[in-house]
Amino acid sequence: MNKSAFIEKYSRDNNISKKAAGETFDSVMATLKQGLAEDGVLALPDFGNFKVVTTPERQGRNPQTGEPMTIKSGKKVNFKASSVLKNSLV
């Protein structure tokens, strides 16, 4: 399911316009991003936990030339699904 399909289903299920559903979706996503940026952790009961982790600097290779290169450290988001979510997929 992509964003537009989600918004369409959400608007239909809640009897609201697609515009209002889209605005709600965008607002929720902005709030989730802000929470992760500020706290580094976002726990959603019955769904799962998001956690910001820092990846260390490491050595790699340029895929075009095979030359060794240093890959900078960065940040990524890990997700661990809750048991409730996992069990709903069966």
N, C-alpha and C positions, 0 to 999 in steps of 0.2 A: 504494500500500500504506500503510495506516495503522498505528499502534502495535499495536493488538490483532492485526491480521493478521500483522504482523512477529513478534510474540511467539508466536503459534500456529505459524507456519512454523518458527521457530527451535526451539521445543520439540519439534516433530515430527522435524525433521532431526537433532537431537542427542539424541533419546530421553530427554528430561527433562520434568518437570512444567511446566505453564504458569506456576505460581507461581514456580518456580525461574527460569524464563526471564524472567519479568517483573522479578524481583529483580535478575537479571544485567543486563537492559536498563537499569533505573533506576540501577544502580551505574555502568555504563559512561557513561551520559549525565551523571551527576553529576561523574564524573572529567573528562569532556571540558569541561564548563562551568568547572570549577575550573582546568583547564589554560589555557583561554582567558582567564579572569579574572586569573590570575597572570602569564602570559607574553605574552598578546596574540597568540600564534601557535600553531597546532596543525597539525602536518604528519603526515599519514597516508599512508605510501607505498602506491602502487597505488590510492589513493582520491582524495586531493586535499589542499589546504591551506586552512585557515580562518585569517582574520586579522581582528583587531579594528581598526576605523578610526574616527576621530573626524570627524563631519560638522561643518562650520563653521556658525556662526550665519548666517542668511540672511533676506532679505525675501520675504514671500509675501502672499497675499490670503486673507481670510476668505471661504470659498466661499458662505456665506449672505448676507453683506452686501456683499462686494466691497471692504471696507476693507483697506488695507495693514496688515500686521502683521509682527512679527519672530518668526521660528521659531528656537527655541533650538538651540544645538549639542547634539549627542548622540553616542552610540556605536552602531555597527552591526557586523555580522559579514559579511565578504566571503568567498566560497568560490570557489576555482579548482580545477576538476576535473583530475585527472592524465590523461596521455595513455592510460594503461592503462584507466582508467574510461571515457574517451571511446570508445576502440576497442571496448570490450565492449558498447557500446550499438548497434553496427552490426548 
